[in-house]
Amino acid sequence: MNMNTTTPRWRTVVGWSAVALFVLIYGAELIPHHGPPLTIQWMYQWFGRAGVIVLNLVIVLAFLSLFAYRRPSREVWASKGAFVAFVIALMTEMFGWPLLIFLLSPLVKVPTIARSWFQAVGHWPAMVGTVFSLAGVALIALGWQKIHRAGGLVTDGIYRYIRHPQYVGIFLFTFGWLLHWPSVITLILWPFLIAAYTWLALYEEKQLIQEFGPAYQEYARKTARFIPGIL
């Protein structure tokens, strides 16, 4: 996604505040530890389980404030919906209100993947997953920085290497959480999230061709959509 756009100031403040809070809270996962990181323990102490879930949902969903969509469309709403569904499922599963277990426990015993995962391999997946998630947040921020108040087609900076860095950021962010805290429902939802943002990218590219014509076609010919040199 690259285009000329102006982000309202309040969205900028909300988005960057969310990025700062996420790094502050989950940067602790890069340090080996037993149990929840100190930041999460502090949040439990002050806000309780429900408060921790709500606060994390607000922080992560606020990342959407840094996405400058061209105009409302069903593709935009589908991609946002997929991300929101993934985040709600993730946070409720991770902080103790497993949605799938809640819904299906009267009918069948649902395995808790994450706890078995940690027992088998230890804390390393959480550390690696956090690296992926932070890299995703960085891509979202870099993409925003280039297109914020841009005067036309953006082809420099991170956009020299990929055409949709913010969507790649979403892919990395959510993949990191799959490594960090896998669950049945997030493993099911993740492919739909990838499909929704891929669909949105293709839709936006058609709009960009209409707006910028040969200039965008030449840029797209030389620049990968998601992965440099591959895709």
GIHU-V453417 format. One record per residue. N is the residue number from 1. PSI is psi as a letter, one per 20 degrees, with the letter a starting at -180 (none if undefined). BURIAL is # if it has 9 or more other C-alpha atoms within 8 Angstrom, else .. D_CENTER is the distance of its C-alpha to the mean C-alpha in Angstrom with 2 decimals. Layout:
n:psi:burial:d_center
N:PSI:BURIAL:D_CENTER
N:PSI:BURIAL:D_CENTER
This chain:
n:psi:burial:d_center
1:o:#:15.09
2:p:#:17.85
3:r:#:20.31
4:p:#:22.38
5:r:#:21.02
6:p:.:21.56
7:p:#:19.00
8:q:.:20.86
9:h:.:21.45
10:h:.:20.25
11:h:#:16.73
12:g:#:16.81
13:g:.:18.04
14:g:#:15.57
15:g:#:12.50
16:h:#:14.14
17:g:.:15.42
18:g:#:12.08
19:g:#:11.13
20:g:.:14.64
21:g:#:14.62
22:g:#:11.58
23:g:#:13.37
24:g:.:16.60
25:g:#:15.81
26:i:#:14.06
27:h:#:15.91
28:h:#:18.72
29:i:#:17.23
30:i:#:18.40
31:p:.:21.90
32:p:.:23.53
33:r:.:24.47
34:p:.:25.62
35:a:.:23.98
36:q:.:21.21
37:r:#:20.75
38:h:.:23.09
39:g:#:20.53
40:h:#:19.58
41:g:#:23.32
42:g:.:24.11
43:g:#:21.73
44:g:#:23.40
45:h:.:26.75
46:h:.:26.25
47:i:#:24.13
48:r:#:24.70
49:g:#:22.47
50:g:.:21.76
51:h:#:21.08
52:g:#:18.59
53:g:#:16.62
54:g:.:16.88
55:g:.:16.10
56:h:#:12.85
57:g:#:11.85
58:g:.:13.03
59:g:#:11.32
60:g:#:7.68
61:h:#:8.60
62:i:#:10.44
63:h:#:7.69
64:i:.:8.69
65:h:#:11.99
66:j:#:11.32
67:p:#:10.99
68:n:#:14.63
69:q:.:15.36
70:g:.:18.97
71:q:.:20.22
72:p:.:19.51
73:r:.:19.80
74:h:.:19.28
75:g:#:16.71
76:g:#:14.63
77:h:#:15.20
78:g:#:14.53
79:g:#:11.03
80:g:#:10.33
81:g:.:12.25
82:g:#:10.49
83:g:#:7.09
84:g:#:9.52
85:g:#:11.57
86:g:#:9.22
87:g:#:8.38
88:g:#:12.12
89:g:#:13.31
90:g:#:11.54
91:h:#:12.82
92:h:#:16.15
93:g:#:16.72
94:h:#:15.98
95:j:#:18.08
96:j:.:20.94
97:m:.:20.88
98:o:#:20.10
99:g:#:19.81
100:g:#:21.15
101:g:#:23.91
102:g:.:24.83
103:h:.:25.20
104:i:#:26.97
105:h:#:28.87
106:i:.:32.00
107:h:.:32.12
108:q:.:30.93
109:p:.:29.85
110:p:.:26.13
111:q:.:25.34
112:o:.:22.88
113:g:#:21.09
114:g:#:19.34
115:g:.:22.68
116:h:.:24.50
117:g:#:21.88
118:h:#:22.40
119:h:.:26.14
120:g:.:26.31
121:i:.:24.41
122:b:.:24.07
123:i:#:21.49
124:g:.:20.55
125:h:#:17.56
126:g:#:16.03
127:g:#:16.86
128:g:#:15.62
129:h:#:12.32
130:h:#:11.97
131:g:#:12.93
132:g:#:10.27
133:g:#:7.50
134:h:#:9.68
135:h:#:10.19
136:g:#:6.68
137:g:#:7.18
138:g:#:10.60
139:g:#:10.01
140:g:#:8.33
141:g:#:11.38
142:g:#:13.79
143:g:#:13.16
144:g:#:13.79
145:h:.:16.79
146:h:#:18.42
147:i:#:18.25
148:o:#:19.02
149:k:.:22.63
150:q:#:23.15
151:j:.:26.49
152:b:.:25.85
153:p:#:24.18
154:p:#:22.00
155:j:.:22.75
156:a:.:22.83
157:c:.:20.64
158:h:#:17.43
159:i:#:18.44
160:h:#:21.48
161:h:#:19.60
162:q:#:16.96
163:h:#:16.96
164:m:#:13.29
165:h:#:11.56
166:h:#:8.77
167:h:#:8.01
168:h:#:8.61
169:g:#:6.16
170:g:#:3.37
171:g:#:6.15
172:g:#:6.86
173:g:#:4.27
174:h:#:5.01
175:h:#:8.38
176:h:#:9.06
177:h:#:9.02
178:h:#:11.23
179:h:#:13.50
180:g:#:13.53
181:m:#:14.32
182:q:#:15.03
183:r:#:16.54
184:g:#:18.32
185:h:.:16.33
186:h:#:12.79
187:h:#:14.53
188:g:.:15.96
189:h:#:12.96
190:g:#:10.73
191:h:.:13.28
192:h:#:13.38
193:g:#:9.73
194:g:#:10.52
195:g:.:13.79
196:g:#:12.73
197:h:#:10.79
198:g:.:13.69
199:g:#:16.10
200:g:#:14.79
201:g:#:15.13
202:g:.:18.62
203:g:#:19.56
204:h:#:18.77
205:h:#:20.71
206:g:.:23.68
207:g:.:23.60
208:h:#:23.47
209:g:#:26.42
210:h:.:28.32
211:g:.:27.74
212:i:#:28.26
213:c:#:30.24
214:h:.:31.41
215:g:.:29.52
216:h:#:26.13
217:g:#:27.60
218:g:.:28.87
219:g:#:25.60
220:h:#:23.79
221:h:.:26.64
222:i:.:26.16
223:p:#:22.38
224:q:#:19.98
225:g:#:17.31
226:g:#:14.55
227:o:.:16.50
228:p:#:19.53
229:i:.:22.77
230:g:.:21.41
231:none:.:19.32
